[in-house]
Amino acid sequence: MDSLRDLPNVSAEHFKVPALEHLTGAAAVTHKPRILLLYGSLRERSFSRFLTEEAARLLQALGAETRIFDPRDLPLPDGAPVTHPKVEELRELAVWSEGQVWCSPERHGAMTGIIKSQIDWIPLSAGAVRPTQGKTLALMQVCGGSQSYNAVNQMRVLGRWMRMLTIPNQSSVAKAFQEFDEDGRMKPSAFYDRVVDVMEELVKFTLLTRALVPYLTDRYSERVETAEELMKRVNLPKAADVATGKSA
């Protein structure tokens, strides 16, 4: 490959130039987008839960299928085996999902431990399955006072670490206690309009990318590593040859 003449460290065998046909030729996926929603408070009147429930209603209206995970009784990370029922439930939902919504209150200038625990229980890999890689992600937070973006900024770092496609838009609801009625429904406002924007964008990005995840997450470094591991396995001397000295 002429283009690699000045790149001696690159393995030509595993180097692939992105091609438009790979981005347009994916098989159509016809089921509703599957969105998992997580929230970060256990309070009876939890504004992050109210916002999450409102987001789920919007997602359903936008054509998505939704699941909201209830974090009550989820143990602390490493505080229970992965066979704990709540851990299994969360991990199964993560695998099921094609996109996710994370919503946290801002507490002491950060996301809550409740939302972080849920994220920590979702592994980067589980056998051959990567529960979050290539899946879309939308971020929201609720504030007790003036508008802030500390929690969504932290969650954006986590989403990148979990290899998720975090959408550009995000929602931060200031003085959340003023934005919901007694039934927990969000009142009309510019904050509400932004939530609609974020959910609409999430569905669009999910529809755009979900069929392409295998191609979008196919990495040169992993192709090289896989090939090297295969060569090591294939070239390992057989036990009988070692015993008879044939491998020498």
C-alpha positions in Angstrom: 0.0 0.0 0.0 1.7 3.1 -1.3 0.1 5.4 1.3 2.0 3.5 4.1 5.5 3.8 2.7 6.2 6.6 5.3 4.5 4.6 8.1 6.9 1.7 8.9 5.2 1.1 12.3 1.8 0.4 10.7 0.8 -3.1 9.8 -0.5 -2.9 6.3 -2.4 -6.2 6.8 -4.6 -4.7 9.5 -4.8 -1.1 8.3 -8.2 -0.2 6.9 -9.1 3.0 5.2 -12.7 4.1 6.2 -15.1 3.8 3.3 -18.5 5.4 2.8 -20.1 2.2 1.6 -19.5 0.7 5.1 -21.5 3.5 6.6 -24.4 3.3 4.2 -24.7 -0.4 3.5 -25.6 -1.6 7.0 -28.6 -3.9 7.2 -31.7 -2.0 8.3 -32.7 -2.4 12.0 -36.5 -2.1 12.3 -37.3 -2.5 16.0 -37.8 0.5 18.2 -34.7 2.1 19.7 -34.0 0.5 23.1 -33.1 3.1 25.7 -32.1 2.5 29.3 -32.6 5.3 31.8 -30.6 5.7 35.1 -31.3 8.3 37.8 -29.3 9.2 40.9 -31.5 9.8 43.9 -33.5 7.6 46.3 -35.6 10.4 47.8 -39.3 9.9 47.8 -39.7 13.2 45.9 -36.7 12.7 43.7 -36.4 15.4 41.0 -33.8 13.3 39.0 -36.4 10.5 39.0 -39.1 12.9 37.9 -36.9 14.2 35.1 -36.0 10.7 34.1 -39.7 9.6 33.9 -40.5 12.7 31.8 -37.6 11.8 29.5 -39.0 8.3 29.2 -42.4 9.6 28.2 -40.8 11.8 25.5 -38.7 8.9 24.2 -41.7 6.7 23.9 -43.5 9.5 22.0 -40.4 9.7 19.7 -40.7 6.0 18.9 -38.4 4.4 21.4 -38.8 1.5 23.9 -37.7 2.5 27.4 -36.6 0.8 30.6 -36.0 2.8 33.9 -33.7 1.0 36.4 -34.7 1.4 40.0 -31.5 1.8 42.0 -33.0 0.9 45.4 -31.4 -2.2 46.9 -28.4 -2.0 44.5 -25.3 -2.9 46.6 -22.2 -0.8 46.6 -19.7 -1.8 43.9 -17.6 -4.8 45.1 -20.0 -5.0 48.1 -21.8 -8.1 46.6 -21.2 -10.7 44.0 -22.1 -10.0 40.4 -24.9 -12.7 40.9 -26.8 -10.3 43.1 -30.3 -9.9 41.6 -30.1 -6.1 41.2 -26.6 -6.3 39.6 -27.8 -8.9 37.2 -30.9 -6.9 36.4 -28.8 -3.8 35.7 -26.3 -5.6 33.5 -29.0 -7.3 31.5 -30.6 -4.0 30.8 -27.2 -2.5 29.8 -26.8 -5.3 27.3 -30.4 -4.9 26.1 -30.1 -1.2 25.5 -28.9 0.6 22.3 -28.8 3.9 24.0 -28.9 5.3 27.6 -29.9 8.3 29.6 -28.0 9.2 32.8 -29.6 11.7 35.1 -28.1 12.9 38.4 -28.7 15.6 41.0 -25.7 17.8 41.6 -24.5 17.1 45.2 -21.4 18.9 46.6 -20.6 20.0 43.1 -20.6 16.5 41.7 -22.8 13.6 40.5 -24.2 11.5 43.3 -22.7 8.2 44.6 -26.0 6.5 43.6 -25.6 7.2 39.9 -21.8 6.5 40.1 -22.5 3.1 41.7 -24.8 2.1 38.9 -22.2 3.1 36.3 -19.5 1.2 38.2 -21.5 -2.0 38.2 -21.7 -2.0 34.4 -18.4 -3.5 33.2 -16.4 -2.5 30.1 -16.6 -6.1 29.1 -18.4 -9.2 30.1 -17.0 -12.1 28.3 -17.2 -11.3 24.6 -19.9 -8.7 25.2 -19.1 -5.0 25.8 -22.3 -3.7 27.5 -21.7 0.0 26.7 -19.3 0.2 23.7 -20.8 2.1 20.8 -24.1 2.8 22.4 -25.5 6.3 22.5 -25.7 8.3 25.7 -27.6 11.4 26.8 -26.8 13.3 30.0 -29.0 15.3 32.3 -28.8 16.8 35.8 -31.0 18.6 38.3 -29.7 21.5 40.5 -31.0 22.7 43.8 -29.9 26.2 43.0 -28.5 28.0 40.0 -27.8 26.2 36.8 -24.6 24.2 36.8 -23.0 21.6 34.6 -20.6 19.9 37.0 -22.5 16.6 37.1 -23.1 16.3 33.4 -19.5 17.2 32.7 -18.3 14.4 35.0 -20.8 11.9 33.5 -19.5 12.9 30.0 -16.0 11.8 31.1 -17.4 8.5 32.3 -19.4 8.0 29.1 -16.2 8.4 27.1 -14.4 6.0 29.4 -17.2 3.5 28.8 -16.7 3.9 25.1 -20.1 5.3 24.5 -21.2 7.8 21.8 -22.2 10.7 24.0 -24.5 13.1 22.1 -23.5 16.8 22.1 -26.6 18.2 23.7 -27.3 17.9 27.4 -29.8 19.2 30.0 -29.3 21.0 33.3 -32.5 22.0 35.2 -31.9 24.8 37.7 -33.9 25.2 40.9 -35.6 21.8 40.1 -38.0 22.2 43.1 -39.7 24.9 41.1 -39.9 22.9 37.8 -42.2 20.0 38.8 -45.8 20.0 40.0 -47.2 18.0 42.9 -47.6 14.9 40.7 -44.0 15.0 39.6 -44.7 16.3 36.1 -42.4 18.8 34.6 -43.9 22.3 34.0 -43.6 24.1 30.7 -40.4 26.1 30.5 -37.2 26.6 28.5 -35.7 23.8 30.6 -38.5 21.4 29.4 -37.9 22.4 25.8 -34.2 21.5 26.2 -35.1 18.1 27.5 -37.2 17.6 24.4 -34.2 18.6 22.3 -31.9 16.2 24.1 -34.3 13.2 23.8 -35.0 14.0 20.1 -31.2 14.1 19.5 -30.6 10.9 21.3 -33.2 9.0 19.2 -31.7 10.4 16.0 -28.1 9.4 17.0 -29.3 6.0 18.0 -31.2 5.4 14.8 -28.1 6.6 12.9 -25.5 4.5 14.6 -27.0 1.3 16.1 -26.6 -0.8 13.0 -23.1 0.5 12.5 -21.7 -0.2 15.9 -19.6 -3.3 14.8 -17.9 -1.1 12.1 -17.6 2.1 14.2 -15.9 0.2 17.1 -13.6 -1.9 14.9 -10.1 -0.7 15.9 -6.7 -1.1 14.3 -5.0 -1.8 17.6 -7.4 -4.5 18.5 -7.1 -6.1 15.1 -3.3 -6.2 15.4 -3.5 -7.5 19.0 -5.9 -10.3 18.0 -3.7 -11.3 15.1 -0.6 -11.4 17.4 -2.5 -13.5 20.0 -3.6 -15.9 17.2 -0.1 -16.3 16.0 1.2 -17.0 19.4 -1.5 -19.7 19.9 -0.9 -21.3 16.5 2.9 -21.3 16.9 2.9 -22.8 20.4 4.8 -26.1 20.3 2.7 -29.1 20.9 3.3 -30.9 24.2 4.3 -34.1 22.4 6.9 -32.2 20.3 8.3 -30.6 23.5 8.6 -34.0 25.1 10.4 -35.5 22.1 12.6 -32.5 21.5 11.1 -31.9 18.0 10.4 -28.3 18.8 14.0 -27.4 19.3 
